[in-house]
Amino acid sequence: EAIEYLQEAVRIAPDNGTAHLRLAYNLLMGHQPIDDVMRHAQKAVGALPEDAEAHFILGRCFEAKDMAKNAKKHYEDALHFDLTIVAIVEEGEPKVIPNRGG
């Protein structure tokens, strides 16, 4: 249900990076096709270039597509913008909870 609402949000506001980010996250957690996740993660990174979560999700997409060099770049970008992402990566399952509190 959340995915449907987020798809509608992206349709109404196609340049809204946060909508693309939330949709990419929900698609990833819902085990949806990685190409769908990647399309929205790329739009999120384009609109929110300093968002650690967007880079992390895009890194997961590249990793799933066996594109290690691209995955590493986006994981490094995620770490650059939010060091708390390290603990999340070390836990294994991709649970992204960036520190938004500063």
N, C-alpha and C positions, 0 to 999 in steps of 0.2 A: 504494500500500500504506500509506504514512504517513497518507493521508487517511482510510482505513478505520479505522485504529487511533485516530486523533484523534476521529473521529465516535463511536466506541465510548466514548472517554474522556468526551466531552461528554454522551453518553447516561447514563453512570453518575454523573457529577458535573456536572449542568447549571449549577451556580453557579460553576464553576471558570473564572475569567477567563483564566488562562494556557492552559487547554485550548482555549477559544474563540479566543484570540489565535493560537495555533499552527495551529489549523484554518483560520482566516481567511487567514493567511499562505500556507499550503500550497494552499488553494483559489485564491488570487490568482495565485500562481506557476504553478499548474497550468491557468490560463486557464479556470477553472470559471465558471458563471454569476455575474454580479456581485451579484445579489440574494442568493445563498447566501453569498458572501463578506461582504456588508454585514450580514446577520443576525448572523453570528458576530463581526464587528468591533464592532458596536454592543453586543453582550453583553460583549465584552472591555473596551470603554471604560467601560461601566457598572460592571464589577467592578474595573477597574484604571484609575481616572480620571487617574492621573498617569503612565501608561505611554506614552512617546513613540511606540513602535512601533504600539500600538493606535490612537492618533490618526492616525498616518501612513497606516495601512491604511484606516481609515475615510475619510480624506481622498481616497485613491485611488478608493474606491467612489463617493463623491460626484462626483469629477471625471469618472469614467466615465459617470455618469448626467447629466452636464451641469448639475450643481448647484454652480456655482462658489463661491457665497457660503458654503455649508456646507463645501465642500472647503477653502477658504481658512481658515476657522475651525479646522478640525482640523489643517491643516498648521501654523498658528500655535501651536496647543496643543502639537503635537509638538516644535516648536522651543523652546517655553518649557521643556519638560521635559528636552530633550536637544539641545544645539546641534550635536552631530555629525551630526544628521539633515540639515543643510544640504548637506554634501558628497554625501550620498546622493541628494538631490533633484537637485542640479546634474549628476549623472552621467547622468540620463535614465531609464534602466530602473529600476523601483522595487525596489532591493535594500536591504532594511532591516536594518542591523546597528547598533542603538543601542549606545552606550557603557555597558555595565553595570558597568564597573570603578570608576566614580565618579571 
